[in-house]
């Protein structure tokens, strides 16, 4: 199992995925998916305990191949970025950082499956490689009992060490909630390692964005939720808007981020029933976060604030940046995220949902991520493909539309064309994209 050693000795668990090896043994609950067949095993790449670092190149016959290097030592500590991989025409590297009390699995269905759609290669985006990790205090990462070992800055350094070990000299960094705070500090500490920055439900400071009374009430009840069922019921109220939870969906839908089965017809039930089953299943399968891990992460969040130095460092990076806030978010107030967007001089997207917009507003979030990827990679990747497909420019937009409309996303918004991000300081809603 791949780990890196943090500066304080804490073991941080991480995984890397690419298109060829996008399915793993860590998803046993999806083994019955008809369309989710595991690929053939190839030299043990991404097998238990191994992470392979390689780089794409063209062989003598002109075909794109992948050069494999030895697996990273699971206990090795590496601090120097691998600079020979910084080629935007070869691959797009994406780092996902989860929020408080969330493991890396929160990204699988809503975002990672879309990134591994091979048709994205025709839409201006090269092959994607993804790095995910469990923040300290949850999942397979170590959970120190001393709260002083938890801070947003420390967790940002954890991510950078994982990037070093995985061979990510630069990356598109995506963070949600506490993960957005970690991404902010990462960007401030290492602005030149950004390809782009996407902050979902961020804040400038907990004290400058106090939660709603409903959230305070739910937070108190969460302290006494000891069973997976009790915890899941409260989590749903924190994560999603009432309208989203009450919407009728097909009984075939199992509560994942995938929306392909939501509207299949036949018997229906409220979405909250499917999500509740899903949450309980994951709590039972992977275990609940230890109390001291949760307390440490909460301590880190309450100690977070954005400084003038942070803002200056982040603005110094030429990488495109974007903030996404949820209109119904009761955990992080939208106004705080919009304030951060103003300070960073970057666009902000206001979506209709609540805190977990990566699921509730999956289409809007994925469009934002795709736009950032295309802004960085399209000029390089299109030149690579033109040698093989002269008409690639004309086909790119059509391919992007097919990906959005034929993949797991549902809704009329899937028919909207991808468009460049707006100019800085402009705040916009999904219907203007």
N, C-alpha and C positions, 0 to 999 in steps of 0.2 A: 504494500500500500504506500503510495508516494506521500512523503511529508517533507517539510522544510523546518529547520530549526530557527526560531525567532531570536531576536537579540537577547531576550531574557531566558532563553532555553525552552520556551513553549513550543510544542510540536504542532504544526499547522498542516492539515490535510488538504490536498488539492488534486484536481484531475484536469487532463486536457482531452479535448475531443476534436475530431475533424470529420469531414464528410464520409471518408472510408470507414471510420471507426466511431460512428456516432451512437451506436447502441452498445450497451455494456451490461455486465452481470449485475449492476447496481439497480436495474429496473425489473425485478422479478414480477412485480404486480402488473406489468404490461405484456407479459409473455404470451397472452392470448390474443393480442392484437393481430388481426389478419394482415394488416398492411405494415406491420412493424417487424418484419423478419430480420433476424440478426444476420450480418454479413459473414462470409466465410472467415475463419481465423487465418491471419496472415502473420507468421513469424512472432506470434504472441504480442503484437502491438496493442497496447492498452489492456493487456491482461492484468490480472490481480498483481499488484505490487510494482508494475512497470509503467513508466511514462517515457515515450519515445520522442526525441527531438530530431527533426529532420528539416530539409528544405527542398522545395520543389525545383526541378530543373528539367531541361529538355535533353533527351537521350540522342544518340546518333541518328535515330530515325525520325527525330523531330517530335516524338511523343512526349507529353509531360509525365515525368516520373517523380518519385519521391525518394530522396536520399535519406537513409535511416542511420542514425547514430546510436551508440549504446544508451541504454536506459539511464536516467538520472538516478544517482544513489539516493535512496529514500531518506537517508539521514544527512545528506550533504548540505552544507550551507554555502550558497554561492551569492556573491554580492556584485559581480561585474556583469552588466548586460551583454547579451550576445549581439553585437552590432552588425554582424554580417548577414542578418536576416531582415534588415530594414529595407525591404523592397516591396513597394506598394503594388507592383505588377504581379508578384508571386503569390501573395496570400494576404488576407485580412485577418488580423488577430483581435479578438474580442475578449475582454475580461468582464465577467459579471460578479458583482458584489452584493450579497444578500443583506437583508435588514435584520433588525433585532428579533431574536428567537426564530430565525428562518435559516434553513440549510441551503446548500447550493441547488437542491432539487426544485426550488421555487421557480427556477428559470427554464426547466426542461420543456414542459409542454408549450407554454405561451411564446417563448422566444427562440430557444435553441433548435426546436424542430424546424422552424421556418428558415433559420440560418443555414441549415444543412440541406435545403432543397436545392438539388443540382441545377435547377433552372435559373437560380440567381446568377450563375456564371454568364448568362446571356444578358443580364440586366445591368451590367457595369460593375459587378462585384466579383473579385477573384475568389478562389476557394477559401473558405473560412475555417480558422482554427480558434477554438474556444478554450479559455481557462476559467474554471470555477473552483471555489474553495469553501470550506467551512470556516467561518470566523472563529477565533478562539472563544470557547465557552459553549460550543454547540457541535453536534454531529460527531465526526471522527477526530476533530481537532481536540487538543487538550483543553480542559476547563480549569484554569487555576482557581484556587479557593480564595486567594488574596485579591480583593477588589482593586487594589492599587496597580495590579498588573493589567488592568483593562483601561485603555484610553483610545480615542479615535486615532490619534497620531500613531500609537503603537500598532493598531490594526492596519493602518495604512502602510506601515513598514512591513507588516506581515505579507500584504498583497504584493509589494514590490519584490520581496524575497521569493515569493512564488513565481512571479514573472521572470525573475532571473533564472530560477531552476528550470522553468519550462521553456526557456529560450524566447521570451517575448521582449525584445529590446524596446518596442513601442506597442501601443495597443489602443483600441477603442474601449474606453472604460465606461461601464454602465453600472450605476449604483442605485439601489432603492432604499428609501427611508434611512435607517442607520447606515446602510451601504452607500447611500448618496453622501452622507457626511464623511465616510471613509474615503470615497472617491474625491471629494473636495480637498481633503488633506493630502491625499496622494498627488493630486494635480498641483497643489501648492508646493509640495516637497520636491517633485520631479516633473516640472511642466514640460520638459522636452521629451518625455516618454509618452506623451499623449498623441494619439492619432485623432481622437475626438473625445468629447466628454458629454455623457448623457446622464442627467440627474433627475431621478424620479422621486417625487415627494420629498424634496430637500427642505432644509431650514437653515437660517443663519445662526440660530441659537435656540435651545429649548426654552430659555427664559424670555426670549423675544417672540415666542410662538406657543403660548400655553394652550394645551388641548381644550376641547369643549367640555362642558359639564357632563355630557353623556359619556365621553371618553374617560373622565375621572372616575365616574361611577363604575364603568366596565373594568377599569384598571384595578379598582379595589376588589371587585368580584374575582378577577383573575388570580389574585393572591391566594384565594381559597379553592381554586379549581384543581383538584387532585387527580381526577380521572380523565382519560382521553375524551370522553363524551362531554364532560362539563367544560373542558378547555376548548374543544372544537366549537361548541355553541357560542361561547363568548368571542372566540377569534373571528367567527363569521360576522358578528355584529361590528367588530372593529375594522374588518378588512373591506367590506363591501357595502354598497348603498342598499337601502330597503327595496327599492324598485328592482334592482338586479337580483336580489335574493328571492323575491316573490314571483319573478317571471316564470311562466310555465315552459318547461322543456321536455323533450322526449325522455321516457323512462330508460331508453337505451344509453343516454348520456350519463357518464360515470363520474362527473365532477372534476374532470381534468381541465387544463387550459385549452385542450383541443375542442373546437366547436363543431366538428364535422357531423356529430350525431345529435346536436341540440334540436334540430327542427326536422327530424326524420318522419314525423307524423305518427299517428297511432296514439296510445295512451301517453298522458303527460303527468308531470308532477312539478311542484315548485323547485326552482334551481337549488334552494337552500338544502333540500333533502339530499340531493346528489352530492353537494359540496360537503355536507355534514358527514356522509358516509366516507367520502374521500379523506377528509381531515382525520377522522377517527382511525381509518385504516393506516394512514401514514404514522400517526402517533403510536399505534400498536406495533407496526412493523419496524420503525426506526427508533422508537423510544422518545420520551418527552425530554425537553431540555432540562439539565440539572438546575436546581434552584440557585446554586452559587454561580453557575454560568450566566443565568438570566440576570442575577443581581449585578454581576460584573459588567455585562453589556449595558444595563440601565445606568450604571455609574459612569460609563464612558460617554453615553449620550448626554447626560446632564452636565458633563464637564466640557462639552463641545461649544466652540464659538468660532466664527470666521473673523480673522484679523485683517487689518489693512495690508499687512505683508502678504497674507494668503491671497488676497484679491489681486495684488500687484503681480505676484508670481504666476497666478493662473492666467491673467490677462496677457502676460508676456508670451504665452504659448500661442503659436499661429493655428493650433488645432481648432476646428469648429466646436462650438459648445451649445448645449440646449438644456432647458429646464422644462419638466412636465409636472403639472399639479392637477389634483382632482378637486372638482367643485364641491363634492360631497365628503371630502376627507375630514374626519373628526380627530385624527391623530396629529397630523402636521397641517397647520392652517395654510390654505393656498396663498394668502397674502405674504407669508414669509418666503415661500419659494419664488414668488414674483419679485420680491425685494432683492433676493439673491441674483435673479436674472438681470435686474437693472444694474446691480453692482458689477456683475461680470460682463455687462454690455453684450448680452446674448439673447436670442429669441426665447420665448416661453410659450408652451402649449397648455391650454386649459382644456381638460377633458371632463366629461360629464360625471364620471364615477367617483369612487371613494379612494381609500388609501392603496389598495392593491390594484392600481390601474393597469399593471402589467398583465392582469387577467381580465378585469372588467372592461378595460378599454384596450384590449390586446392589439386590435387593428391599428389604432392611432399610435400606440407606443412603437409598434413594429415599423410603421411607416416613418416615424421620426428616426429610428435607428437606421433603416435602410437609406434614408436621405443622407444621413451623416456618412455612412459607408460609401455611398456613391460619390459624394462630393470629394472624398479623399482618393478613392481608387479608380473611378471610372476613366479618367484621362489616361492612366497607366494601363489598366486592364484591357480597354478597348484596343489600344495599340497592339497588345499581345495577341488578341483574338483576330484582328484584321488580317493577319498573315494567313490564318486558317479559314476565316469566313469574311469575305470582303463586304458583305451587306450587314455586318453586325450592328452598325449604328442604327439602322432603320429597325432592326429586330429587337433592339434592347428594350425600348419602352413596351412593346407588345409582350415580351417575355416577363417583364416586371408585373404587368397586369395579370398574366396567367398565373404567376406565383401567388398573387394576392387573392385572386378569385377562386382558384382551384385548390388551395391549401386549406388549412383548418379554419381560416377566418370566415366569418359569416356577416351578412348585413349589406345594405346598399352602398355603404362607404367603400366596399371592395371595388366598386366600379370607378372610383375616382383615380385619376392619373397621379403618379408620383410627380411632385413638383419641387423645385429648389426651396431651401429654407428661406424664410423672409429675412429682411434686413434686420440688423440688431435693434433692440429695444421695442420691436413690434410684438405685441401679445396677440395671439390668435387662437381660435377654437377650431376643432376638427373640420367643420363645414367650410372653412376657408382654405383648406389644404389643397 
